[in-house]
Amino acid sequence: MIEHFNPLEGKFLQVLDKGGHVYKILEPKLSTNDLKKIYETMVLTRMADDKALKLQRSGRMGTFAQVLGQEAQVAVGLAMKKEDWFFPSFRELGILLVRGSPLEKFYLTFMGCEEGNRTPKDINNFPVCVPVGSQTVHAVGAAMAAKIKRDKVVTVVAFGDGGTSEGDFHEAMNFAGVFKAPCVFFCQNNQWAISTPRSIQTAAKTIAQKAIAYGFQGIQIDGNDPLAIYVATKEAVEHARQGKGPTLIESLTYRIGPHTTADDPTLYRTEKEVKYWQERDPIKRFKIYLQKKGLWTKKYEDNLIKKCTKQIEDAVAKAEKIAAATKPEDMFRYMYEKMTPVLQEQLEYLHESLGEKEA
């Protein structure tokens, strides 16, 4: 762990500041392709997120949680190996995309289609977890399984600051610490758990320092800085892979939009607060960074927007086609490998209520 960043002192890791200036001593050695991959995936994430909002507002998709303002998260996926496992909550579109998850799966999930939860076999991403914090336990369990099998696999689990107030989080942290599970806890502290501010969720000065009580390392970082996220995650993943135990990363960021599309954030936060974080926009600062390296031009941006627009429209068309063929009974058929008696009974009741015979 980077010794000079102590969560108890309130310090945090930042490599790229809000003005796009980089601290050379901390700058990771990333290839041109990787730097562009970070930027391009952040832009795709924001555009796909905006498209989802339009779909929801027009009644073509259900309630979902926007990623707006938290796109720097994509660097987590870049710091992982393909064989590692990722456990997302409902606000990790960027990490899922950079790890190869098809965009249409995201749209299908929030269209209420079970197909959205089916991850391609060659991609080690778990389905989106909506119950707050429960994916932390799943990630530690998978990490322990890998350790028992002596597989050099690391699990990374993402959750919000609200997730740290759940019992599952503390149980997962305790178990991971005791057994040195090869797991990385990535907390996206976006300051608000629905309308509850971080300030009244915990009396701890930082979330990162909670790792100390469970016997492992924690670090607080600038969550709008893709380079800081990459550096911290890469080190934590390799630390776990070497059998040295877990890490808790507190990524300080901000959700610019509502908690979900069913929320009105103007009821509990100020425009001044939102503006403060908009000035620290992850895409804007990374664009400046790429410009200084001679990797960003207007032509490059125009081509990228055109490419992302096509990818998004193709994904939406594919998702809506699959959604149109989805049947209500799918929610029963795909919960377990074999349907349980209770689910069978509920399925029969559904058909009776609809005046149908079971297929």
N, C-alpha and C positions, 0 to 999 in steps of 0.2 A: 504494500500500500504506500502511496505517496506520503511520506512521513510529515511533511510540513502543512498538511491540511488536517486540522483537528476539529471534528464536529462539535466538541465541547466548547471550543472557543468561538464558534459561530463563523468560522472561515469556510470558504468553499472553493472548489476547483473551477477556474475559468481559463480557457485557452484563447477564445475569440470574444472580444468585447462587443458591446452593442453597436460600435462604429465600424466593425469589421477589422479591427486591429488585432493581430495575433501576437501572443507571447511566445517568441521563437523557442525558448528553452523547453517549452511544454508541447510544442507543435508536433503531432504524430507524423510519421513518414508514410503518407498515403499516396498511392499512384494517381495519375491524372484520371484514370478510369473510375477509381473509387471515389474521388472527390466529385466527379460529375454524377456518379450514381447517387451520392448523398443528395446533391442539389436536385437532380431530376426526380428522385422519388419524393422529396419534400414537395416539389411543385405538383406532381401527380396526386399526392395525398390531399393537398389543399383543393385542387380542382375537383377531385372525385368527391370530396367532402361537401363542397359547394353544390355539386350536382345532386348529391343525396338530399341536401336541404330542399332543393327545388322539387325533387320527387316527392318528398314528404309533404311539403306545403300544397302540392297539387293532388294529393291523395293517391299517389302511385307507390308509396312506400310507407311503412309504419314509423313509429317513434324511434329515434336513434340518438346517439351521443356524438356531437361534433368533435373533431380533432383540432379545429382552428386554433392556432397559436402554439400547438404542441408538436409541430412537424419535425423538430430536431430529433425526436425519438427514433427516426430511421437509422441513426448511427448505432443503436443497440444491435439491430439485426446484422449490420456490417461487421460488428466486433465478434459475432458468433461464428462457429463452424456449421456447415450444413448438417452434420450429424447431431448437433445439439438440439434440445427441445425447447420450444417457446410456448409459454402459457399466458395468453392475453386476457385482459378484461374487455370491456366494450369500447375502449378509447385508444386502441393501438393499431389503427389501420395502417399507419406508416411502417411499423415494424413488420406487420404481416406482408405488406407489399414487397419490401426489400428482401424478404425471405422467400419470395416466389409465390405467395398465395394469389390465385386468380382474382382479379377485381370483382368479377361477377358474383363470387362467393359472398363478398361483403354486402352487395345489394340484396342478394337472395336471403341472407340472414335476417335483414330488417324488413324484408317483404313477408316474413313469417314462413319461409320455406325451409324444410329440414335439409334440403340439398345444400344450403349455405353452410351447414356444419360439417359437410363431408370434405375433409382435406385430402388432396392428392397424396397417394402412398409415398411418393418420393420427397415429400415436404414435411418436416417434423414440427408442425404447428398444431397445437391443440385447438379445439373449437373455442369461439368467443364465450367467455364466462360472464353471465349477467349477475348472478348472486354475488354481492360485494365481498371480496376477500377470500372466497372459498377456493379459488385457483391456487392460492399460496400452498395449501395443504397438498393439492394434486402435484404441484411442482416438486415439493420436497419428497413426496412418495416416489415419484419417477426418478429423482436424483438418487435416492437410497437404493432403488432397484438397479440402477446403473452401477452403483458402487459395489453392491453384492455380486453382480455379474462381472465386475472388473472391466466394464466398458469405460473408455475415456470420454464419457459423455457428460456434458454440463447442462443443467436446466436453468432457464431464465424466466422469471415470472414478473409480470408488470401489473401494477395496481395503483389506485389513486391514494391521496392522503386520507380519504375517508375509510379506505380499506384497513388502515392501521388502527382504527378504532374497533375493529371486529375481533372476536375471539380467535377465529381461524388464523389470523395473521400472527398472533402471539404464540399459538400452539405450533405453527409451522416454524417460526423463528427459534423457539425453544428446542424443538426436535432437530432442526438443522444444525444448531450449535452443539448440542450434545453429541450427535453422531457425525459431525463434520461432513454433512451432505454437500455434494458438489452442486450447489444451487446459488444463483444470484438473484437477490430481491431488488427489483427496480421500481421504486416508488415515484410516480409522477405527481409530485406535490404541486397541484395547480391552484392551491390556496382555498378552494371551496369544495365541500362535500355537499352537493346540492346547495342549500342556502346556509349551511353551517361553515363558518370560517375556520381555518386551521387553528387560529388563536384560542378557540374554546374546545378544540378536540383533544388537546393534550397540554399539560403544563411543562413538558420538556422543551428546552430551548430549540432543539432541532429534532427531526424525525430520525436522522442518521445516527444520533447518539443512542438510540434504542438498541442498536446492535451490541453495544458494550455490555448491557445487562444479560445478553444471551451468549456472550463469550466469543464474539467474532468481530470483524472489522466493519466500520461504516464510514461513509464519506458523503458530504453534501456538495453538489455540483450545480453549475449554471445549466438548467434544463433547456434553455433556448440557444445553447451553444453546442452544435453537433460535434465539434472537435473534443470538447470536454466530455461529452457523453461517450464518444468512441474511446478516449483514453481510459476513463474510469471503468467502462464495461469490459474492454479488452483485458485490462489488468485483473479485474475481478474474475472473469471467465478462466483465465489461465491459472490464477491462484487456486480456483476450485478444481481445475483439471489436474493440478499437481497434488491433489489430496490435502490441501491446506485449509479447506473449509469454505463456508459461505461468506458473502459480503452483502451488506445493505447499502444501496445507492439511493440517496434522496436527491431527486432531480427537481430543482426549483424552477417551475414554469408557471403558465397561466392559461386557463381556458378562456379565450376571447368570447366565445359564444355561450349559449345557455348550457346547463347541465345536460339536458336532453331537449328535444324539440317540444316537450310538454312543459318546459320551465320558462319563467320570465325573470331573468337576472336583474332587471332594472328595479325590482322590488327590494333587493338586498345589497346592491353594490353601486358605487358611484361611477360616473363617466370619467372622472379624474383618475380613478384607479385603473380603469380599462386602458385609458390613453397612455399611462405610465408603461404598461406592458406592451402596448402596440409599438412603442418606440424601441422595444427590445426584440422585435420580430425576428425569428430564427432564419427565415428565408432571405429577408433583406440583408442581414449582416453577412450571411454566407455568400450572397451574390457579390457583395463588395469585396469579400475575400478572394473569390474566383476572378473578379475583374483585375485585382492587383497581380494575380498570377498569370494573367493573359488568357484565362480559360472561359471568360464570359464575354459575349458580344451580343448586340441587338439581334443579329441574324440567328445566332445560336438560340436565343430566347424565343424568337418567333417560331423557329422550327420545333422547339420543344413544346410550345403551347399547342401547335398544330398536331403534333404526335400524341400528346396527352388527350386532347379533345377527341381524336378518333378512337383512342383506346377506351376512353370512358363511354362514348356513345355505343361502341361495339359491346362493351360489358353490360350496359343497361339493356340493350336489345336482347342479348343472350339471356340475361336474368329474367326479363319480363316474359320471354317465350317459355322458359322453364316454369316460372311462377304460374302462368296461365294453365299449365297442365298438372299443377300440384293438387292433390286431393287432401281433404281434412284428415283422413285416417292416417296420413303419413306421420303425424305427431305421435301416434301410438306404435306404428310399425317399426320406427327407427330409434326408439329409446333404448331398447336392449336387443341383443342378438336374437333372442326368442321372446316373444311377447308374454308377459306375466299374466296370470289369471285375472288380476285386478284390472290391468289394462285391456284385456280381452272383453271383460264385462263392460268397461267404459266405452269401448269401441262399438259393442253391440247396442248399447244405449244410444250412442250417436246415430247409428243407422235407423233405429226405431224412431227417434225423434224427427229424423228427416224423411221418414216413411220409405226408407230404402232397404234393400236386402244387401247383406255383406257380400262383397266381391270375393 
